[in-house]
């Protein structure tokens, strides 16, 4: 099995960029799959993929492309407010309950102490 990711379009690239930088995926990688700082392709391929609706995919694409564009012009930009909105959509796509969202956010906000 090949663990590489080759998005077919620029939009797919932005979608996966948003997904892979989400709190949900950070939690899956750091808490469930691998509790070290060494994230490899083998761990990435274990992340479950749920195809988003076209509307939700567009929302994630828009956020991720916006983050990239702003970061390229201003490396000190803090996207935390918009990131929470993007994370909310990713939680929705994956059907994550409110209680689990709180647990994931708590873990991600205190990552180094939780490991």
Biopython code that builds the backbone (N, CA, C, O; Angstrom):
import numpy as np
from Bio.PDB.StructureBuilder import StructureBuilder

atoms = [
    (1, "UNK", "N", (0.845, -1.181, 0.000)),
    (1, "UNK", "CA", (0.000, 0.000, 0.000)),
    (1, "UNK", "C", (0.887, 1.240, 0.000)),
    (1, "UNK", "O", (1.866, 1.316, 0.743)),
    (2, "UNK", "N", (0.541, 2.191, -0.826)),
    (2, "UNK", "CA", (1.297, 3.428, -0.948)),
    (2, "UNK", "C", (0.706, 4.479, -0.011)),
    (2, "UNK", "O", (-0.491, 4.759, -0.062)),
    (3, "UNK", "N", (1.542, 5.054, 0.836)),
    (3, "UNK", "CA", (1.063, 6.039, 1.817)),
    (3, "UNK", "C", (1.219, 7.472, 1.332)),
    (3, "UNK", "O", (1.044, 8.407, 2.113)),
    (4, "UNK", "N", (1.544, 7.661, 0.067)),
    (4, "UNK", "CA", (1.702, 9.013, -0.467)),
    (4, "UNK", "C", (0.350, 9.613, -0.804)),
    (4, "UNK", "O", (-0.622, 8.894, -1.035)),
    (5, "UNK", "N", (0.298, 10.919, -0.827)),
    (5, "UNK", "CA", (-0.929, 11.641, -1.135)),
    (5, "UNK", "C", (-0.656, 12.573, -2.300)),
    (5, "UNK", "O", (0.171, 13.479, -2.199)),
    (6, "UNK", "N", (-1.347, 12.353, -3.400)),
    (6, "UNK", "CA", (-1.193, 13.183, -4.585)),
    (6, "UNK", "C", (-2.552, 13.758, -4.967)),
    (6, "UNK", "O", (-3.281, 13.145, -5.746)),
    (7, "UNK", "N", (-2.902, 14.920, -4.433)),
    (7, "UNK", "CA", (-4.195, 15.525, -4.761)),
    (7, "UNK", "C", (-4.317, 15.788, -6.260)),
    (7, "UNK", "O", (-3.359, 16.207, -6.910)),
    (8, "UNK", "N", (-5.494, 15.539, -6.788)),
    (8, "UNK", "CA", (-5.729, 15.704, -8.228)),
    (8, "UNK", "C", (-5.815, 17.170, -8.632)),
    (8, "UNK", "O", (-5.469, 17.525, -9.759)),
    (9, "UNK", "N", (-6.269, 18.017, -7.729)),
    (9, "UNK", "CA", (-6.445, 19.435, -8.053)),
    (9, "UNK", "C", (-5.873, 20.305, -6.939)),
    (9, "UNK", "O", (-5.577, 19.824, -5.845)),
    (10, "UNK", "N", (-5.725, 21.574, -7.231)),
    (10, "UNK", "CA", (-5.273, 22.540, -6.219)),
    (10, "UNK", "C", (-6.272, 22.597, -5.067)),
    (10, "UNK", "O", (-5.875, 22.712, -3.908)),
    (11, "UNK", "N", (-7.562, 22.517, -5.379)),
    (11, "UNK", "CA", (-8.576, 22.534, -4.324)),
    (11, "UNK", "C", (-8.451, 21.321, -3.413)),
    (11, "UNK", "O", (-8.595, 21.444, -2.196)),
    (12, "UNK", "N", (-8.181, 20.137, -3.994)),
    (12, "UNK", "CA", (-7.979, 18.946, -3.167)),
    (12, "UNK", "C", (-6.773, 19.129, -2.251)),
    (12, "UNK", "O", (-6.803, 18.727, -1.088)),
    (13, "UNK", "N", (-5.718, 19.733, -2.776)),
    (13, "UNK", "CA", (-4.533, 20.007, -1.966)),
    (13, "UNK", "C", (-4.898, 20.888, -0.775)),
    (13, "UNK", "O", (-4.483, 20.604, 0.349)),
    (14, "UNK", "N", (-5.662, 21.946, -1.003)),
    (14, "UNK", "CA", (-6.070, 22.825, 0.096)),
    (14, "UNK", "C", (-6.988, 22.099, 1.081)),
    (14, "UNK", "O", (-6.899, 22.321, 2.288)),
    (15, "UNK", "N", (-7.875, 21.229, 0.568)),
    (15, "UNK", "CA", (-8.747, 20.483, 1.476)),
    (15, "UNK", "C", (-7.907, 19.606, 2.408)),
    (15, "UNK", "O", (-8.101, 19.620, 3.623)),
    (16, "UNK", "N", (-6.980, 18.849, 1.833)),
    (16, "UNK", "CA", (-6.153, 17.968, 2.659)),
    (16, "UNK", "C", (-5.244, 18.759, 3.597)),
    (16, "UNK", "O", (-4.970, 18.315, 4.712)),
    (17, "UNK", "N", (-4.782, 19.906, 3.165)),
    (17, "UNK", "CA", (-3.981, 20.771, 4.026)),
    (17, "UNK", "C", (-4.803, 21.202, 5.243)),
    (17, "UNK", "O", (-4.314, 21.167, 6.373)),
    (18, "UNK", "N", (-6.046, 21.605, 5.007)),
    (18, "UNK", "CA", (-6.922, 21.978, 6.117)),
    (18, "UNK", "C", (-7.212, 20.802, 7.032)),
    (18, "UNK", "O", (-7.158, 20.931, 8.255)),
    (19, "UNK", "N", (-7.519, 19.655, 6.440)),
    (19, "UNK", "CA", (-7.826, 18.461, 7.232)),
    (19, "UNK", "C", (-6.625, 18.035, 8.073)),
    (19, "UNK", "O", (-6.761, 17.786, 9.270)),
    (20, "UNK", "N", (-5.457, 17.951, 7.451)),
    (20, "UNK", "CA", (-4.270, 17.472, 8.161)),
    (20, "UNK", "C", (-3.787, 18.440, 9.236)),
    (20, "UNK", "O", (-3.041, 18.043, 10.131)),
    (21, "UNK", "N", (-4.200, 19.697, 9.161)),
    (21, "UNK", "CA", (-3.822, 20.679, 10.179)),
    (21, "UNK", "C", (-4.940, 20.939, 11.181)),
    (21, "UNK", "O", (-4.853, 21.873, 11.979)),
    (22, "UNK", "N", (-5.978, 20.130, 11.148)),
    (22, "UNK", "CA", (-7.109, 20.313, 12.057)),
    (22, "UNK", "C", (-6.809, 19.725, 13.433)),
    (22, "UNK", "O", (-5.919, 18.889, 13.591)),
    (23, "UNK", "N", (-7.569, 20.180, 14.416)),
    (23, "UNK", "CA", (-7.424, 19.635, 15.765)),
    (23, "UNK", "C", (-7.809, 18.165, 15.804)),
    (23, "UNK", "O", (-7.202, 17.387, 16.540)),
    (24, "UNK", "N", (-8.806, 17.773, 15.025)),
    (24, "UNK", "CA", (-9.244, 16.378, 15.032)),
    (24, "UNK", "C", (-8.118, 15.450, 14.576)),
    (24, "UNK", "O", (-7.868, 14.425, 15.210)),
    (25, "UNK", "N", (-7.449, 15.796, 13.498)),
    (25, "UNK", "CA", (-6.357, 14.952, 13.003)),
    (25, "UNK", "C", (-5.163, 15.022, 13.954)),
    (25, "UNK", "O", (-4.491, 14.015, 14.182)),
    (26, "UNK", "N", (-4.899, 16.192, 14.503)),
    (26, "UNK", "CA", (-3.814, 16.304, 15.491)),
    (26, "UNK", "C", (-4.087, 15.355, 16.658)),
    (26, "UNK", "O", (-3.182, 14.664, 17.127)),
    (27, "UNK", "N", (-5.334, 15.325, 17.123)),
    (27, "UNK", "CA", (-5.712, 14.432, 18.221)),
    (27, "UNK", "C", (-5.537, 12.975, 17.817)),
    (27, "UNK", "O", (-4.964, 12.183, 18.564)),
    (28, "UNK", "N", (-6.034, 12.623, 16.629)),
    (28, "UNK", "CA", (-5.911, 11.234, 16.177)),
    (28, "UNK", "C", (-4.450, 10.800, 16.121)),
    (28, "UNK", "O", (-4.101, 9.706, 16.565)),
    (29, "UNK", "N", (-3.608, 11.660, 15.578)),
    (29, "UNK", "CA", (-2.193, 11.309, 15.433)),
    (29, "UNK", "C", (-1.462, 11.290, 16.768)),
    (29, "UNK", "O", (-0.687, 10.371, 17.037)),
    (30, "UNK", "N", (-1.698, 12.281, 17.597)),
    (30, "UNK", "CA", (-0.914, 12.437, 18.826)),
    (30, "UNK", "C", (-1.456, 11.652, 20.014)),
    (30, "UNK", "O", (-0.690, 11.289, 20.908)),
    (31, "UNK", "N", (-2.738, 11.385, 20.044)),
    (31, "UNK", "CA", (-3.330, 10.698, 21.194)),
    (31, "UNK", "C", (-3.649, 9.242, 20.880)),
    (31, "UNK", "O", (-3.398, 8.359, 21.701)),
    (32, "UNK", "N", (-4.196, 8.989, 19.708)),
    (32, "UNK", "CA", (-4.685, 7.651, 19.409)),
    (32, "UNK", "C", (-3.683, 6.780, 18.660)),
    (32, "UNK", "O", (-3.522, 5.606, 18.993)),
    (33, "UNK", "N", (-3.014, 7.328, 17.663)),
    (33, "UNK", "CA", (-2.165, 6.513, 16.797)),
    (33, "UNK", "C", (-0.700, 6.494, 17.211)),
    (33, "UNK", "O", (-0.043, 5.459, 17.106)),
    (34, "UNK", "N", (-0.185, 7.614, 17.676)),
    (34, "UNK", "CA", (1.248, 7.718, 17.918)),
    (34, "UNK", "C", (1.496, 8.796, 18.958)),
    (34, "UNK", "O", (1.203, 9.967, 18.718)),
    (35, "UNK", "N", (2.020, 8.423, 20.084)),
    (35, "UNK", "CA", (2.209, 9.387, 21.170)),
    (35, "UNK", "C", (3.612, 9.980, 21.187)),
    (35, "UNK", "O", (4.061, 10.477, 22.220)),
    (36, "UNK", "N", (4.299, 9.933, 20.068)),
    (36, "UNK", "CA", (5.630, 10.527, 19.991)),
    (36, "UNK", "C", (5.586, 11.724, 19.049)),
    (36, "UNK", "O", (4.525, 12.089, 18.543)),
    (37, "UNK", "N", (6.719, 12.315, 18.825)),
    (37, "UNK", "CA", (6.812, 13.458, 17.927)),
    (37, "UNK", "C", (7.153, 13.027, 16.504)),
    (37, "UNK", "O", (7.352, 13.877, 15.636)),
    (38, "UNK", "N", (7.224, 11.724, 16.252)),
    (38, "UNK", "CA", (7.630, 11.192, 14.955)),
    (38, "UNK", "C", (6.391, 10.742, 14.178)),
    (38, "UNK", "O", (5.921, 9.616, 14.342)),
    (39, "UNK", "N", (5.872, 11.625, 13.339)),
    (39, "UNK", "CA", (4.699, 11.306, 12.525)),
    (39, "UNK", "C", (5.202, 10.903, 11.141)),
    (39, "UNK", "O", (5.859, 11.690, 10.460)),
    (40, "UNK", "N", (4.894, 9.692, 10.736)),
    (40, "UNK", "CA", (5.341, 9.190, 9.436)),
    (40, "UNK", "C", (4.141, 8.927, 8.534)),
    (40, "UNK", "O", (2.991, 9.002, 8.968)),
    (41, "UNK", "N", (4.427, 8.619, 7.279)),
    (41, "UNK", "CA", (3.366, 8.324, 6.312)),
    (41, "UNK", "C", (2.520, 7.148, 6.769)),
    (41, "UNK", "O", (1.323, 7.099, 6.483)),
    (42, "UNK", "N", (3.120, 6.207, 7.469)),
    (42, "UNK", "CA", (2.369, 5.056, 7.964)),
    (42, "UNK", "C", (1.255, 5.455, 8.913)),
    (42, "UNK", "O", (0.190, 4.838, 8.917)),
    (43, "UNK", "N", (1.490, 6.473, 9.712)),
    (43, "UNK", "CA", (0.450, 6.965, 10.619)),
    (43, "UNK", "C", (-0.588, 7.790, 9.864)),
    (43, "UNK", "O", (-1.780, 7.724, 10.163)),
    (44, "UNK", "N", (-0.135, 8.560, 8.895)),
    (44, "UNK", "CA", (-1.061, 9.387, 8.112)),
    (44, "UNK", "C", (-2.081, 8.510, 7.392)),
    (44, "UNK", "O", (-3.260, 8.858, 7.322)),
    (45, "UNK", "N", (-1.637, 7.376, 6.857)),
    (45, "UNK", "CA", (-2.563, 6.525, 6.099)),
    (45, "UNK", "C", (-3.614, 5.869, 6.991)),
    (45, "UNK", "O", (-4.610, 5.353, 6.484)),
    (46, "UNK", "N", (-3.413, 5.879, 8.305)),
    (46, "UNK", "CA", (-4.390, 5.304, 9.230)),
    (46, "UNK", "C", (-5.519, 6.270, 9.583)),
    (46, "UNK", "O", (-6.502, 5.876, 10.211)),
    (47, "UNK", "N", (-5.381, 7.519, 9.186)),
    (47, "UNK", "CA", (-6.422, 8.505, 9.481)),
    (47, "UNK", "C", (-7.657, 8.173, 8.646)),
    (47, "UNK", "O", (-7.562, 8.071, 7.423)),
    (48, "UNK", "N", (-8.810, 8.004, 9.286)),
    (48, "UNK", "CA", (-10.017, 7.718, 8.499)),
    (48, "UNK", "C", (-10.401, 8.915, 7.637)),
    (48, "UNK", "O", (-10.311, 10.063, 8.070)),
    (49, "UNK", "N", (-10.825, 8.630, 6.419)),
    (49, "UNK", "CA", (-11.240, 9.704, 5.517)),
    (49, "UNK", "C", (-12.731, 9.588, 5.273)),
    (49, "UNK", "O", (-13.220, 8.556, 4.814)),
    (50, "UNK", "N", (-13.439, 10.645, 5.583)),
    (50, "UNK", "CA", (-14.871, 10.738, 5.290)),
    (50, "UNK", "C", (-15.026, 11.844, 4.263)),
    (50, "UNK", "O", (-14.650, 12.991, 4.505)),
    (51, "UNK", "N", (-15.579, 11.491, 3.121)),
    (51, "UNK", "CA", (-15.751, 12.481, 2.053)),
    (51, "UNK", "C", (-16.742, 13.551, 2.512)),
    (51, "UNK", "O", (-17.851, 13.228, 2.937)),
    (52, "UNK", "N", (-16.352, 14.806, 2.429)),
    (52, "UNK", "CA", (-17.246, 15.886, 2.849)),
    (52, "UNK", "C", (-18.278, 16.197, 1.768)),
    (52, "UNK", "O", (-18.104, 15.842, 0.602)),
    (53, "UNK", "N", (-19.342, 16.859, 2.175)),
    (53, "UNK", "CA", (-20.283, 17.373, 1.180)),
    (53, "UNK", "C", (-19.553, 18.446, 0.373)),
    (53, "UNK", "O", (-18.581, 19.023, 0.862)),
    (54, "UNK", "N", (-19.999, 18.723, -0.844)),
    (54, "UNK", "CA", (-19.345, 19.783, -1.628)),
    (54, "UNK", "C", (-19.319, 21.129, -0.896)),
    (54, "UNK", "O", (-18.352, 21.883, -1.013)),
    (55, "UNK", "N", (-20.376, 21.425, -0.147)),
    (55, "UNK", "CA", (-20.431, 22.693, 0.578)),
    (55, "UNK", "C", (-19.365, 22.751, 1.676)),
    (55, "UNK", "O", (-18.652, 23.746, 1.806)),
    (56, "UNK", "N", (-19.265, 21.674, 2.463)),
    (56, "UNK", "CA", (-18.267, 21.647, 3.535)),
    (56, "UNK", "C", (-16.849, 21.613, 2.982)),
    (56, "UNK", "O", (-15.942, 22.226, 3.545)),
    (57, "UNK", "N", (-16.661, 20.900, 1.884)),
    (57, "UNK", "CA", (-15.330, 20.855, 1.271)),
    (57, "UNK", "C", (-14.909, 22.254, 0.833)),
    (57, "UNK", "O", (-13.758, 22.647, 1.021)),
    (58, "UNK", "N", (-15.835, 23.000, 0.252)),
    (58, "UNK", "CA", (-15.522, 24.359, -0.195)),
    (58, "UNK", "C", (-15.161, 25.256, 0.989)),
    (58, "UNK", "O", (-14.259, 26.088, 0.885)),
    (59, "UNK", "N", (-15.854, 25.093, 2.103)),
    (59, "UNK", "CA", (-15.546, 25.892, 3.293)),
    (59, "UNK", "C", (-14.112, 25.625, 3.751)),
    (59, "UNK", "O", (-13.364, 26.562, 4.031)),
    (60, "UNK", "N", (-13.731, 24.356, 3.826)),
    (60, "UNK", "CA", (-12.373, 23.997, 4.260)),
    (60, "UNK", "C", (-11.346, 24.515, 3.264)),
    (60, "UNK", "O", (-10.310, 25.050, 3.662)),
    (61, "UNK", "N", (-11.623, 24.361, 1.975)),
    (61, "UNK", "CA", (-10.713, 24.856, 0.928)),
    (61, "UNK", "C", (-10.518, 26.362, 1.073)),
    (61, "UNK", "O", (-9.393, 26.858, 1.005)),
    (62, "UNK", "N", (-11.609, 27.080, 1.270)),
    (62, "UNK", "CA", (-11.522, 28.543, 1.396)),
    (62, "UNK", "C", (-10.688, 28.955, 2.607)),
    (62, "UNK", "O", (-9.850, 29.852, 2.508)),
    (63, "UNK", "N", (-10.915, 28.300, 3.752)),
    (63, "UNK", "CA", (-10.118, 28.615, 4.942)),
    (63, "UNK", "C", (-8.643, 28.301, 4.709)),
    (63, "UNK", "O", (-7.780, 29.142, 4.962)),
    (64, "UNK", "N", (-8.351, 27.090, 4.226)),
    (64, "UNK", "CA", (-6.953, 26.676, 4.058)),
    (64, "UNK", "C", (-6.223, 27.560, 3.054)),
    (64, "UNK", "O", (-5.085, 27.960, 3.300)),
    (65, "UNK", "N", (-6.858, 27.869, 1.932)),
    (65, "UNK", "CA", (-6.183, 28.716, 0.940)),
    (65, "UNK", "C", (-5.980, 30.128, 1.487)),
    (65, "UNK", "O", (-4.971, 30.770, 1.198)),
    (66, "UNK", "N", (-6.933, 30.603, 2.269)),
    (66, "UNK", "CA", (-6.792, 31.918, 2.894)),
    (66, "UNK", "C", (-5.622, 31.928, 3.876)),
    (66, "UNK", "O", (-4.835, 32.875, 3.894)),
    (67, "UNK", "N", (-5.505, 30.877, 4.691)),
    (67, "UNK", "CA", (-4.394, 30.789, 5.641)),
    (67, "UNK", "C", (-3.057, 30.807, 4.915)),
    (67, "UNK", "O", (-2.132, 31.507, 5.328)),
    (68, "UNK", "N", (-2.953, 30.043, 3.839)),
    (68, "UNK", "CA", (-1.698, 29.975, 3.078)),
    (68, "UNK", "C", (-1.362, 31.342, 2.500)),
    (68, "UNK", "O", (-0.233, 31.815, 2.627)),
    (69, "UNK", "N", (-2.337, 31.972, 1.869)),
    (69, "UNK", "CA", (-2.086, 33.270, 1.238)),
    (69, "UNK", "C", (-1.678, 34.341, 2.248)),
    (69, "UNK", "O", (-0.759, 35.120, 1.994)),
    (70, "UNK", "N", (-2.356, 34.378, 3.384)),
    (70, "UNK", "CA", (-2.029, 35.386, 4.390)),
    (70, "UNK", "C", (-0.672, 35.087, 5.024)),
    (70, "UNK", "O", (0.121, 36.003, 5.244)),
    (71, "UNK", "N", (-0.397, 33.815, 5.320)),
    (71, "UNK", "CA", (0.890, 33.448, 5.919)),
    (71, "UNK", "C", (2.053, 33.777, 4.990)),
    (71, "UNK", "O", (3.138, 34.127, 5.456)),
    (72, "UNK", "N", (1.837, 33.667, 3.686)),
    (72, "UNK", "CA", (2.907, 33.980, 2.736)),
    (72, "UNK", "C", (3.261, 35.464, 2.773)),
    (72, "UNK", "O", (4.409, 35.837, 2.531)),
    (73, "UNK", "N", (2.287, 36.301, 3.071)),
    (73, "UNK", "CA", (2.556, 37.738, 3.104)),
    (73, "UNK", "C", (2.815, 38.269, 4.515)),
    (73, "UNK", "O", (3.396, 39.342, 4.678)),
    (74, "UNK", "N", (2.382, 37.518, 5.536)),
    (74, "UNK", "CA", (2.558, 37.967, 6.917)),
    (74, "UNK", "C", (2.752, 36.745, 7.809)),
    (74, "UNK", "O", (1.775, 36.162, 8.278)),
    (75, "UNK", "N", (3.985, 36.357, 8.043)),
    (75, "UNK", "CA", (4.268, 35.134, 8.798)),
    (75, "UNK", "C", (3.824, 35.218, 10.256)),
    (75, "UNK", "O", (3.751, 34.194, 10.935)),
    (76, "UNK", "N", (3.530, 36.413, 10.743)),
    (76, "UNK", "CA", (3.090, 36.575, 12.133)),
    (76, "UNK", "C", (1.567, 36.509, 12.279)),
    (76, "UNK", "O", (1.044, 36.644, 13.385)),
    (77, "UNK", "N", (0.868, 36.304, 11.186)),
    (77, "UNK", "CA", (-0.591, 36.219, 11.211)),
    (77, "UNK", "C", (-1.036, 35.084, 12.126)),
    (77, "UNK", "O", (-0.481, 33.987, 12.074)),
    (78, "UNK", "N", (-2.036, 35.346, 12.962)),
    (78, "UNK", "CA", (-2.590, 34.338, 13.857)),
    (78, "UNK", "C", (-3.993, 33.996, 13.380)),
    (78, "UNK", "O", (-4.903, 34.823, 13.438)),
    (79, "UNK", "N", (-4.154, 32.773, 12.910)),
    (79, "UNK", "CA", (-5.425, 32.353, 12.328)),
    (79, "UNK", "C", (-6.314, 31.627, 13.331)),
    (79, "UNK", "O", (-7.256, 30.953, 12.916)),
    (80, "UNK", "N", (-6.057, 31.736, 14.629)),
    (80, "UNK", "CA", (-6.748, 30.916, 15.618)),
    (80, "UNK", "C", (-8.265, 31.068, 15.586)),
    (80, "UNK", "O", (-8.973, 30.077, 15.767)),
    (81, "UNK", "N", (-8.786, 32.261, 15.365)),
    (81, "UNK", "CA", (-10.239, 32.434, 15.308)),
    (81, "UNK", "C", (-10.847, 31.714, 14.124)),
    (81, "UNK", "O", (-11.831, 30.989, 14.270)),
    (82, "UNK", "N", (-10.264, 31.911, 12.948)),
    (82, "UNK", "CA", (-10.757, 31.222, 11.756)),
    (82, "UNK", "C", (-10.503, 29.722, 11.841)),
    (82, "UNK", "O", (-11.295, 28.928, 11.333)),
    (83, "UNK", "N", (-9.416, 29.334, 12.472)),
    (83, "UNK", "CA", (-9.102, 27.906, 12.608)),
    (83, "UNK", "C", (-10.191, 27.197, 13.407)),
    (83, "UNK", "O", (-10.552, 26.064, 13.091)),
    (84, "UNK", "N", (-10.716, 27.854, 14.441)),
    (84, "UNK", "CA", (-11.800, 27.253, 15.221)),
    (84, "UNK", "C", (-13.022, 27.010, 14.340)),
    (84, "UNK", "O", (-13.693, 25.987, 14.473)),
    (85, "UNK", "N", (-13.309, 27.945, 13.444)),
    (85, "UNK", "CA", (-14.432, 27.764, 12.523)),
    (85, "UNK", "C", (-14.165, 26.594, 11.581)),
    (85, "UNK", "O", (-15.061, 25.792, 11.317)),
    (86, "UNK", "N", (-12.936, 26.492, 11.075)),
    (86, "UNK", "CA", (-12.584, 25.389, 10.192)),
    (86, "UNK", "C", (-12.666, 24.061, 10.951)),
    (86, "UNK", "O", (-13.181, 23.075, 10.422)),
    (87, "UNK", "N", (-12.163, 24.033, 12.185)),
    (87, "UNK", "CA", (-12.238, 22.814, 12.994)),
    (87, "UNK", "C", (-13.690, 22.404, 13.233)),
    (87, "UNK", "O", (-14.011, 21.215, 13.221)),
    (88, "UNK", "N", (-14.564, 23.383, 13.448)),
    (88, "UNK", "CA", (-15.985, 23.078, 13.662)),
    (88, "UNK", "C", (-16.556, 22.335, 12.465)),
    (88, "UNK", "O", (-17.296, 21.366, 12.634)),
    (89, "UNK", "N", (-16.223, 22.775, 11.262)),
    (89, "UNK", "CA", (-16.723, 22.120, 10.047)),
    (89, "UNK", "C", (-16.146, 20.709, 9.940)),
    (89, "UNK", "O", (-16.865, 19.781, 9.570)),
    (90, "UNK", "N", (-14.875, 20.532, 10.251)),
    (90, "UNK", "CA", (-14.267, 19.198, 10.193)),
    (90, "UNK", "C", (-14.893, 18.278, 11.238)),
    (90, "UNK", "O", (-15.131, 17.104, 10.955)),
    (91, "UNK", "N", (-15.162, 18.788, 12.435)),
    (91, "UNK", "CA", (-15.885, 17.995, 13.433)),
    (91, "UNK", "C", (-17.259, 17.595, 12.890)),
    (91, "UNK", "O", (-17.679, 16.450, 13.056)),
    (92, "UNK", "N", (-17.960, 18.526, 12.246)),
    (92, "UNK", "CA", (-19.275, 18.230, 11.676)),
    (92, "UNK", "C", (-19.182, 17.136, 10.621)),
    (92, "UNK", "O", (-19.991, 16.209, 10.619)),
    (93, "UNK", "N", (-18.203, 17.235, 9.725)),
    (93, "UNK", "CA", (-18.023, 16.233, 8.664)),
    (93, "UNK", "C", (-17.864, 14.846, 9.273)),
    (93, "UNK", "O", (-18.393, 13.870, 8.742)),
    (94, "UNK", "N", (-17.141, 14.755, 10.380)),
    (94, "UNK", "CA", (-16.852, 13.465, 10.999)),
    (94, "UNK", "C", (-17.867, 13.067, 12.072)),
    (94, "UNK", "O", (-17.706, 12.031, 12.718)),
    (95, "UNK", "N", (-18.897, 13.870, 12.267)),
    (95, "UNK", "CA", (-19.952, 13.527, 13.216)),
    (95, "UNK", "C", (-19.479, 13.466, 14.662)),
    (95, "UNK", "O", (-19.944, 12.623, 15.429)),
    (96, "UNK", "N", (-18.572, 14.340, 15.039)),
    (96, "UNK", "CA", (-18.008, 14.345, 16.390)),
    (96, "UNK", "C", (-18.963, 15.071, 17.337)),
    (96, "UNK", "O", (-19.395, 16.190, 17.061)),
    (97, "UNK", "N", (-19.287, 14.422, 18.455)),
    (97, "UNK", "CA", (-20.214, 15.005, 19.430)),
    (97, "UNK", "C", (-19.593, 16.214, 20.126)),
    (97, "UNK", "O", (-18.378, 16.412, 20.097)),
    (98, "UNK", "N", (-20.445, 17.011, 20.747)),
    (98, "UNK", "CA", (-19.976, 18.211, 21.448)),
    (98, "UNK", "C", (-19.026, 17.848, 22.592)),
    (98, "UNK", "O", (-18.012, 18.518, 22.787)),
    (99, "UNK", "N", (-19.344, 16.798, 23.346)),
    (99, "UNK", "CA", (-18.466, 16.383, 24.448)),
    (99, "UNK", "C", (-17.100, 15.947, 23.938)),
    (99, "UNK", "O", (-16.078, 16.270, 24.543)),
    (100, "UNK", "N", (-17.078, 15.222, 22.840)),
    (100, "UNK", "CA", (-15.805, 14.782, 22.268)),
    (100, "UNK", "C", (-15.028, 15.966, 21.717)),
    (100, "UNK", "O", (-13.804, 16.009, 21.833)),
    (101, "UNK", "N", (-15.718, 16.923, 21.122)),
    (101, "UNK", "CA", (-15.049, 18.139, 20.626)),
    (101, "UNK", "C", (-14.320, 18.846, 21.766)),
    (101, "UNK", "O", (-13.170, 19.259, 21.618)),
    (102, "UNK", "N", (-14.993, 18.978, 22.887)),
    (102, "UNK", "CA", (-14.385, 19.638, 24.045)),
    (102, "UNK", "C", (-13.144, 18.873, 24.495)),
    (102, "UNK", "O", (-12.118, 19.477, 24.807)),
    (103, "UNK", "N", (-13.240, 17.544, 24.528)),
    (103, "UNK", "CA", (-12.097, 16.715, 24.918)),
    (103, "UNK", "C", (-10.930, 16.893, 23.945)),
    (103, "UNK", "O", (-9.785, 17.049, 24.371)),
    (104, "UNK", "N", (-11.215, 16.871, 22.647)),
    (104, "UNK", "CA", (-10.177, 17.035, 21.621)),
    (104, "UNK", "C", (-9.535, 18.417, 21.740)),
    (104, "UNK", "O", (-8.310, 18.536, 21.707)),
    (105, "UNK", "N", (-10.350, 19.453, 21.878)),
    (105, "UNK", "CA", (-9.821, 20.815, 21.998)),
    (105, "UNK", "C", (-8.953, 20.962, 23.242)),
    (105, "UNK", "O", (-7.900, 21.598, 23.197)),
    (106, "UNK", "N", (-9.394, 20.373, 24.356)),
    (106, "UNK", "CA", (-8.612, 20.427, 25.589)),
    (106, "UNK", "C", (-7.261, 19.744, 25.394)),
    (106, "UNK", "O", (-6.230, 20.276, 25.808)),
    (107, "UNK", "N", (-7.263, 18.579, 24.771)),
    (107, "UNK", "CA", (-6.011, 17.863, 24.509)),
    (107, "UNK", "C", (-5.084, 18.693, 23.628)),
    (107, "UNK", "O", (-3.900, 18.835, 23.933)),
    (108, "UNK", "N", (-5.613, 19.239, 22.542)),
    (108, "UNK", "CA", (-4.785, 19.996, 21.594)),
    (108, "UNK", "C", (-4.259, 21.298, 22.192)),
    (108, "UNK", "O", (-3.153, 21.727, 21.866)),
    (109, "UNK", "N", (-5.040, 21.923, 23.059)),
    (109, "UNK", "CA", (-4.607, 23.179, 23.676)),
    (109, "UNK", "C", (-3.524, 22.974, 24.731)),
    (109, "UNK", "O", (-2.813, 23.914, 25.088)),
    (110, "UNK", "N", (-3.402, 21.750, 25.227)),
    (110, "UNK", "CA", (-2.400, 21.443, 26.249)),
    (110, "UNK", "C", (-1.594, 20.218, 25.824)),
    (110, "UNK", "O", (-1.298, 19.344, 26.640)),
    (111, "UNK", "N", (-1.247, 20.163, 24.556)),
    (111, "UNK", "CA", (-0.649, 18.983, 23.936)),
    (111, "UNK", "C", (0.592, 18.479, 24.665)),
    (111, "UNK", "O", (0.689, 17.286, 24.954)),
    (112, "UNK", "N", (1.516, 19.339, 24.960)),
    (112, "UNK", "CA", (2.784, 18.883, 25.527)),
    (112, "UNK", "C", (2.622, 18.299, 26.924)),
    (112, "UNK", "O", (3.366, 17.393, 27.301)),
    (113, "UNK", "N", (1.672, 18.795, 27.691)),
    (113, "UNK", "CA", (1.434, 18.234, 29.018)),
    (113, "UNK", "C", (0.609, 16.961, 28.965)),
    (113, "UNK", "O", (0.631, 16.177, 29.914)),
    (114, "UNK", "N", (-0.116, 16.738, 27.878)),
    (114, "UNK", "CA", (-0.974, 15.564, 27.763)),
    (114, "UNK", "C", (-0.220, 14.336, 27.266)),
    (114, "UNK", "O", (-0.689, 13.213, 27.450)),
    (115, "UNK", "N", (0.928, 14.527, 26.645)),
    (115, "UNK", "CA", (1.666, 13.382, 26.089)),
    (115, "UNK", "C", (2.421, 12.628, 27.136)),
    (115, "UNK", "O", (3.089, 11.642, 26.825)),
]
sb = StructureBuilder()
sb.init_structure("model")
sb.init_model(0)
sb.init_chain("A")
sb.init_seg("    ")
for serial, (resi, resn, name, xyz) in enumerate(atoms, 1):
    if name == "N":
        sb.init_residue(resn, " ", resi, " ")
    sb.init_atom(name, np.array(xyz, "f"), 0.0, 1.0, " ", f" {name:<3s}", serial, name[0])
structure = sb.get_structure()
